[in-house]
Amino acid sequence: MLEKYPQLAFSISAATRSPRGNEVNGKDYYFMKVDEFQQKIQKGEFVEWEMVYEGKYYGTLKKSWTGSGRITGVPYWTLM
């Protein structure tokens, strides 16, 4: 999709779970502890977030949308 639409950029989700296999922090997900994730919720640092499983949070950080993160195009994310 990125090759067809170069104005798009992949949005990296934040997650409180541990990395799986070869997943890399900051590339595949922003991995963080539950308390750090909850602090970011309280500070309003997420565009969206959800507790998908008990104690397992996932979300999209605002920095992924504002350009202060690694994204320089229009962000998109995949739904699982």
C-alpha positions as CSV (number, residue, x, y, z in Angstrom):
1,M,0.0,0.0,0.0
2,L,2.8,2.4,0.8
3,E,4.4,1.9,-2.6
4,K,1.0,2.7,-4.3
5,Y,0.2,5.6,-2.1
6,P,3.5,7.3,-1.0
7,Q,1.6,10.1,0.8
8,L,0.7,7.4,3.4
9,A,2.8,6.4,6.4
10,F,2.5,3.4,8.7
11,S,1.3,4.2,12.2
12,I,3.1,2.3,14.9
13,S,0.8,1.2,17.7
14,A,1.6,1.2,21.4
15,A,1.1,-2.1,23.3
16,T,1.6,-3.3,26.9
17,R,2.3,-6.9,25.8
18,S,5.8,-8.3,25.5
19,P,7.5,-8.4,22.0
20,R,6.9,-11.6,20.0
21,G,9.6,-13.3,17.9
22,N,11.6,-10.6,16.1
23,E,9.4,-7.6,16.9
24,V,11.4,-4.4,17.5
25,N,10.4,-1.6,19.9
26,G,9.7,1.6,17.9
27,K,9.4,-0.3,14.6
28,D,6.7,-2.9,15.1
29,Y,5.1,-1.5,18.3
30,Y,6.0,0.9,21.1
31,F,6.2,-1.6,23.9
32,M,5.6,-0.2,27.3
33,K,4.6,-1.2,30.9
34,V,0.9,-0.9,31.9
35,D,1.6,2.0,34.3
36,E,3.4,4.0,31.5
37,F,0.5,3.4,29.1
38,Q,-2.0,4.5,31.8
39,Q,0.0,7.7,32.4
40,K,-0.1,8.5,28.7
41,I,-3.9,7.9,28.8
42,Q,-4.2,10.4,31.7
43,K,-2.0,12.9,29.8
44,G,-4.2,12.6,26.7
45,E,-1.3,11.3,24.6
46,F,-3.4,8.8,22.5
47,V,-5.6,9.3,19.5
48,E,-7.3,6.1,20.5
49,W,-6.7,3.3,22.9
50,E,-8.4,0.1,24.2
51,M,-7.9,-2.5,26.8
52,V,-8.2,-5.5,24.4
53,Y,-7.6,-8.2,27.0
54,E,-7.4,-7.8,30.8
55,G,-4.3,-5.7,31.5
56,K,-3.3,-5.6,27.8
57,Y,-3.6,-2.2,26.2
58,Y,-3.2,-1.1,22.6
59,G,-3.4,2.4,21.1
60,T,-2.2,5.0,18.7
61,L,0.0,7.7,20.1
62,K,-0.8,11.3,19.0
63,K,2.9,11.8,18.2
64,S,2.4,9.3,15.3
65,W,-0.1,11.7,13.8
66,T,1.4,15.1,14.5
67,G,4.8,14.6,12.8
68,S,6.8,14.8,16.0
69,G,7.3,11.0,15.8
70,R,8.7,9.1,12.9
71,I,5.8,9.6,10.5
72,T,6.0,12.2,7.8
73,G,3.0,11.3,5.7
74,V,-0.7,10.7,6.3
75,P,-0.8,7.9,8.9
76,Y,-2.8,4.7,8.5
77,W,-3.0,1.6,10.6
78,T,-4.2,-1.9,10.2
79,L,-7.1,-3.4,12.0
80,M,-6.8,-6.9,13.4
